[in-house]
Amino acid sequence: MVMAMDSAPHPATPSNYCERVTILAELRALLGLPGFRKLFAVRLVSQAGDGMFQVGLANLLFFSPESQGSAAAIAGAFAIMLAPFTVVGPFAGVFLDRWQRRQVLVLGNAVRVLITGTMAVLMLTQGVTPAIYVLGLAALSVNRFLLAGLSAGLPRVVQGDLLLTANALTPTLGAGAAFLGGGVGFVLGLLMPAGRIQDATALACACVVMGCASLLGLRMSRTLLGPVRPAVGSIRNELVAVARGLADGARYLAARRTPGQALLVMALHRFLYGVVFIASILMSRNLLVEPGDRSAGLATFATVIGATGVGGGLAILLTAVLARRMAPQTWIAAMLLLAGVSQLVLVPEPGFVTVVTAAALLGLAAQGAKIAVDTIVQRDSEDAYRGRAFAFYDVLYNAAFVGAAALAAFLVPDAGWSPGLFVALSVGYVATAVLFGLRGSRTAALVRQPTSG
């Protein structure tokens, strides 16, 4: 059903035909820029290595026989994996405006090679130990830093109207490279003998790919990605300024009303979605397959994630067509109601088909709501505050997921399923949808900007 909808041809009207021709021309123009090609190659290879690393880390922390399969252990490991995205991200720019970004990409990937290689050796010799958690946290923090560096360097190799196309193209294909890298790491792991050798395979493969990304960075000149004039002054003062900027962004969004309310709804959704995510890992590991069958558990979870991705892809198509006919707030409420339905599907004791179906529906709802929330924040945030607004958005988006992991440690059973859990999740989604759909503001409030001097 989904495949049929995805592959259905759309009538070629003169307007969308011209849009397609323009996009293809811009893509050709981008690939004709030597600096962009070099940076793009680093992104694709670096994120492919990250995909392999994350598959290896998930296998170690969630599915290996040595990992604990309890809800508390899974939620704790997941919170560790998400922490860098909450803590490192907002402050990365302070250092990326001081250090040559090309060097950050080269040395950052080299550091990841060292960390990941050490993890693979420790896995072969000692198994899952506290050192694995510490090194995994360090590697994910470096990766968050690298992603920020890739984005910060993009305007140095792409200028003018092409920058919009580059910003749309590079993260999407980068995510695709990570997905592909993760798939390759998963398949290679299945070909290895079960045990610690299998655990370390994806990490070893990630080492090789990360090393290639570091070498590819050397093709760029040292100063290509900037900064042209590195920032000077106290790092401590700049870090404090970032923290104040996040607080300013939060106050502005709340006063502006529409973007603040949209972000609050998104945070509630991410919180509920995080609980579902932990439950999905536990069901894939402890309920849907024979306990202890790590390969089947990881394959089941990969299928669930794949179904979520299919739903997200369908959301892009449906939102582009249907959301134009209603206010973004109404579309968000509709998506939250769909998310509530997806949880009701799981109330009867779930089987594989049921879980995959619910994952696809939730993926559709999650991505559809996020597109509309992004639109509201972009549209209703004044330019002077937009950067701080999105920085706060990024922190809130990831912090809600970490908070969900903490809650899941106490609420989610070790099997990942109970009727009361999914009824409660459904009620949470439906209540949020009704409240936001009926009481949410449709017009942004006027916020007076402070005058200088």
BAKOL-944255 format. One record per residue (C-alpha): x, y, z. Coordinates in steps of 0.25 Angstrom, whole numbers, padded with zeros to 4 digits, always signed. Example, Ala and Ser with C-alpha at 12.3 -4.5 7.8 and 13.67 -1.06 7.14 Angstrom:
! BAKOL-944255
+0049-0018+0031;+0055-0004+0029;
This chain:
! BAKOL-944255
+0000+0000+0000;+0011+0010+0004;+0020+0006-0008;+0008+0008-0017;+0006+0022-0012;+0020+0025-0013;+0022+0021-0027;+0009+0027-0032;+0012+0037-0043;+0007+0051-0042;+0002+0060-0053;+0013+0068-0059;+0007+0082-0059;+0015+0094-0065;+0018+0099-0052;+0024+0087-0045;+0031+0083-0058;+0038+0096-0057;+0041+0094-0042;+0048+0081-0045;+0056+0086-0057;+0061+0097-0047;+0065+0088-0036;+0072+0078-0046;+0080+0090-0051;+0083+0095-0037;+0088+0081-0034;+0097+0081-0046;+0102+0095-0042;+0105+0090-0028;+0113+0078-0033;+0121+0087-0042;+0127+0094-0030;+0140+0087-0026;+0139+0092-0012;+0125+0087-0010;+0129+0073-0016;+0140+0072-0006;+0132+0076+0006;+0120+0067+0001;+0129+0055+0000;+0134+0057+0014;+0120+0058+0019;+0115+0045+0012;+0127+0037+0016;+0127+0042+0031;+0112+0040+0033;+0113+0026+0026;+0124+0023+0037;+0114+0029+0048;+0103+0019+0043;+0112+0007+0045;+0117+0012+0058;+0103+0014+0063;+0099+0000+0059;+0111-0005+0066;+0108+0003+0078;+0093-0001+0078;+0097-0016+0077;+0106-0015+0089;+0097-0007+0098;+0083-0012+0094;+0084-0026+0088;+0097-0033+0092;+0096-0045+0102;+0105-0037+0111;+0096-0025+0112;+0084-0025+0122;+0071-0026+0115;+0063-0018+0126;+0056-0005+0123;+0065+0003+0133;+0078-0002+0126;+0072+0000+0112;+0067+0014+0116;+0080+0018+0123;+0088+0014+0111;+0079+0021+0101;+0080+0034+0110;+0095+0033+0109;+0094+0032+0094;+0085+0045+0093;+0092+0053+0103;+0103+0059+0093;+0092+0064+0084;+0086+0072+0096;+0099+0077+0102;+0109+0078+0091;+0101+0084+0080;+0097+0098+0085;+0112+0101+0089;+0119+0095+0077;+0119+0108+0070;+0127+0115+0080;+0139+0107+0076;+0136+0105+0061;+0137+0121+0060;+0151+0120+0066;+0157+0107+0060;+0159+0104+0045;+0147+0096+0041;+0155+0087+0031;+0164+0083+0043;+0152+0080+0051;+0147+0070+0040;+0161+0064+0038;+0165+0063+0053;+0151+0060+0058;+0150+0048+0049;+0164+0043+0053;+0160+0044+0068;+0147+0036+0065;+0156+0025+0058;+0164+0025+0071;+0152+0024+0080;+0145+0014+0072;+0157+0005+0070;+0159+0005+0085;+0144+0001+0087;+0146-0011+0077;+0159-0016+0084;+0152-0014+0098;+0140-0022+0093;+0148-0033+0088;+0157-0034+0100;+0147-0030+0112;+0133-0029+0106;+0123-0018+0110;+0129-0010+0122;+0127+0004+0127;+0139+0008+0118;+0130+0005+0106;+0119+0015+0111;+0130+0026+0113;+0136+0024+0100;+0123+0023+0093;+0119+0036+0099;+0132+0043+0095;+0130+0037+0080;+0116+0043+0079;+0120+0056+0085;+0131+0057+0074;+0121+0053+0064;+0111+0064+0068;+0123+0074+0067;+0126+0069+0053;+0112+0071+0048;+0112+0085+0053;+0125+0087+0046;+0120+0082+0033;+0108+0091+0033;+0117+0103+0037;+0126+0101+0026;+0116+0100+0015;+0114+0115+0012;+0129+0116+0010;+0127+0107-0003;+0113+0110-0007;+0108+0125-0009;+0095+0131-0013;+0082+0124-0017;+0089+0111-0018;+0091+0111-0003;+0077+0108+0000;+0078+0095-0009;+0091+0091-0003;+0084+0092+0011;+0073+0083+0007;+0081+0073-0001;+0093+0071+0008;+0086+0067+0021;+0076+0058+0014;+0087+0050+0006;+0096+0050+0019;+0085+0043+0026;+0083+0034+0015;+0098+0031+0015;+0097+0028+0030;+0085+0019+0028;+0093+0011+0017;+0106+0011+0026;+0097+0005+0037;+0091-0006+0028;+0105-0010+0023;+0110-0011+0037;+0098-0019+0041;+0100-0029+0029;+0115-0030+0032;+0112-0033+0046;+0103-0045+0042;+0114-0051+0034;+0123-0052+0046;+0123-0063+0056;+0114-0060+0068;+0120-0054+0080;+0130-0043+0083;+0135-0043+0068;+0122-0040+0063;+0120-0029+0073;+0133-0022+0069;+0131-0024+0054;+0122-0012+0051;+0132-0003+0060;+0144-0008+0052;+0137-0005+0039;+0133+0009+0044;+0148+0011+0048;+0152+0009+0033;+0141+0018+0028;+0144+0029+0038;+0159+0029+0034;+0155+0030+0019;+0146+0043+0023;+0159+0049+0030;+0167+0046+0018;+0157+0052+0009;+0157+0065+0017;+0172+0067+0014;+0168+0070-0001;+0162+0083+0004;+0172+0095+0007;+0173+0098+0022;+0166+0111+0021;+0155+0107+0011;+0144+0105+0021;+0148+0117+0030;+0146+0124+0039;+0153+0136+0031;+0155+0144+0044;+0155+0134+0056;+0148+0139+0068;+0156+0144+0079;+0153+0147+0094;+0149+0139+0106;+0143+0125+0103;+0136+0126+0116;+0129+0139+0113;+0124+0133+0099;+0119+0120+0106;+0111+0129+0116;+0106+0137+0104;+0101+0124+0097;+0094+0120+0110;+0088+0134+0111;+0084+0133+0096;+0076+0120+0099;+0069+0127+0110;+0066+0139+0101;+0061+0130+0090;+0052+0122+0100;+0046+0135+0106;+0043+0141+0092;+0036+0128+0087;+0027+0128+0099;+0024+0143+0097;+0021+0141+0082;+0011+0130+0086;+0010+0122+0073;+0024+0117+0072;+0025+0115+0087;+0012+0107+0087;+0017+0099+0075;+0030+0095+0081;+0023+0091+0094;+0014+0082+0086;+0026+0076+0079;+0034+0074+0092;+0022+0067+0098;+0021+0058+0085;+0036+0055+0086;+0034+0051+0101;+0023+0041+0097;+0031+0037+0085;+0043+0034+0093;+0035+0025+0102;+0030+0018+0090;+0044+0016+0085;+0050+0010+0097;+0038+0001+0097;+0041-0003+0083;+0055-0007+0086;+0050-0016+0098;+0039-0022+0090;+0049-0025+0078;+0059-0031+0088;+0050-0038+0098;+0036-0040+0093;+0035-0042+0078;+0047-0052+0077;+0053-0063+0085;+0060-0056+0097;+0075-0057+0095;+0074-0057+0079;+0082-0045+0077;+0082-0045+0062;+0067-0047+0061;+0065-0036+0071;+0074-0026+0064;+0067-0030+0051;+0053-0028+0057;+0057-0014+0062;+0063-0010+0049;+0050-0014+0042;+0043-0005+0052;+0052+0007+0049;+0051+0004+0034;+0035+0005+0036;+0036+0018+0043;+0045+0024+0032;+0035+0019+0022;+0024+0026+0030;+0033+0039+0030;+0035+0039+0015;+0020+0038+0013;+0018+0049+0022;+0027+0058+0013;+0017+0055+0002;+0004+0056+0009;+0008+0069+0017;+0012+0076+0004;-0002+0073-0002;-0011+0073+0009;-0005+0083+0019;-0007+0094+0009;-0022+0093+0011;-0022+0096+0026;-0015+0104+0037;-0002+0097+0042;-0008+0096+0056;-0019+0088+0050;-0010+0079+0043;-0002+0077+0055;-0014+0073+0063;-0018+0063+0052;-0004+0057+0053;-0005+0056+0068;-0018+0049+0067;-0012+0039+0057;-0001+0037+0067;-0011+0033+0077;-0018+0023+0068;-0004+0017+0065;-0003+0014+0080;-0017+0008+0081;-0013-0002+0071;-0003-0007+0081;-0012-0009+0092;-0016-0024+0089;-0004-0033+0091;+0005-0029+0079;+0011-0037+0068;+0022-0034+0058;+0012-0028+0047;+0004-0020+0058;+0017-0013+0063;+0022-0010+0049;+0009-0004+0045;+0008+0004+0058;+0023+0009+0055;+0019+0013+0041;+0007+0021+0046;+0015+0028+0057;+0026+0031+0047;+0016+0038+0038;+0010+0046+0050;+0023+0050+0055;+0029+0055+0042;+0016+0062+0038;+0015+0069+0051;+0030+0073+0051;+0029+0079+0037;+0017+0088+0042;+0024+0092+0055;+0037+0096+0047;+0028+0104+0038;+0022+0112+0049;+0035+0114+0056;+0041+0119+0043;+0029+0128+0039;+0026+0134+0053;+0040+0136+0058;+0046+0150+0054;+0059+0149+0048;+0067+0156+0060;+0062+0144+0068;+0062+0133+0058;+0075+0127+0061;+0073+0127+0076;+0059+0121+0074;+0065+0109+0066;+0076+0107+0076;+0066+0106+0087;+0057+0097+0078;+0069+0087+0076;+0072+0086+0091;+0057+0084+0095;+0055+0074+0084;+0067+0065+0089;+0065+0068+0104;+0050+0063+0103;+0056+0050+0097;+0066+0048+0109;+0055+0051+0119;+0046+0041+0112;+0057+0031+0114;+0058+0034+0129;+0043+0032+0130;+0043+0019+0122;+0053+0013+0132;+0041+0013+0143;+0029+0012+0134;+0032+0002+0123;+0032-0013+0126;+0044-0021+0122;+0036-0028+0111;+0033-0014+0106;+0018-0016+0106;+0006-0015+0114;-0008-0010+0111;-0008+0001+0121;+0005+0007+0116;+0000+0009+0101;-0014+0013+0106;-0007+0024+0114;+0002+0028+0102;-0011+0029+0093;-0018+0037+0103;-0006+0047+0104;-0006+0049+0089;-0021+0051+0088;-0021+0060+0099;-0010+0069+0094;-0017+0069+0080;-0030+0073+0085;-0024+0084+0094;-0015+0090+0083;-0025+0088+0072;-0036+0096+0080;-0028+0105+0089;-0015+0108+0081;-0013+0122+0076;-0014+0124+0061;-0007+0138+0061;+0006+0142+0066;+0006+0152+0077;+0014+0165+0075;+0027+0165+0083;+0034+0178+0085;+0049+0177+0082;+0058+0185+0092;+0064+0197+0087;+0079+0199+0087;+0086+0211+0094;
